[in-house]
Amino acid sequence: MIQWIKQVNLVLAFVLLFGFHGLLYYSLGTASWFMVTLLASAVDTAVLAVAQRVLPARSRQS
């Protein structure tokens, strides 16, 4: 799992997360589903980006 997170393409991850979040929020009937989808995808991608930066630093220490 850790190796996968280190190698994930952030652009592709954003596109896939945007699609899944879009389906979720649109099917739930959220009024501003596009903006909520954009925000949720950006936050999830940011978490992946931070994990990519933190994980290599931790693996060098151990």
Contacts in CASP RR format, 6 or more apart in sequence:
PFRMAT RR
TARGET T0000
AUTHOR 0000-0000-0000
METHOD contacts of the structure
MODEL  1
MIQWIKQVNLVLAFVLLFGFHGLLYYSLGTASWFMVTLLASAVDTAVLAV
AQRVLPARSRQS
2 55 0 8 1.000
2 59 0 8 1.000
5 48 0 8 1.000
5 51 0 8 1.000
5 52 0 8 1.000
5 55 0 8 1.000
6 52 0 8 1.000
6 55 0 8 1.000
6 56 0 8 1.000
8 48 0 8 1.000
8 52 0 8 1.000
10 45 0 8 1.000
10 48 0 8 1.000
10 49 0 8 1.000
10 52 0 8 1.000
13 44 0 8 1.000
13 45 0 8 1.000
13 48 0 8 1.000
14 41 0 8 1.000
14 42 0 8 1.000
14 45 0 8 1.000
17 40 0 8 1.000
17 41 0 8 1.000
17 44 0 8 1.000
17 45 0 8 1.000
18 37 0 8 1.000
18 38 0 8 1.000
18 41 0 8 1.000
19 37 0 8 1.000
19 41 0 8 1.000
21 36 0 8 1.000
21 37 0 8 1.000
21 40 0 8 1.000
21 41 0 8 1.000
21 44 0 8 1.000
22 33 0 8 1.000
22 34 0 8 1.000
22 37 0 8 1.000
24 37 0 8 1.000
25 33 0 8 1.000
25 36 0 8 1.000
25 37 0 8 1.000
25 40 0 8 1.000
26 33 0 8 1.000
26 37 0 8 1.000
30 36 0 8 1.000
END
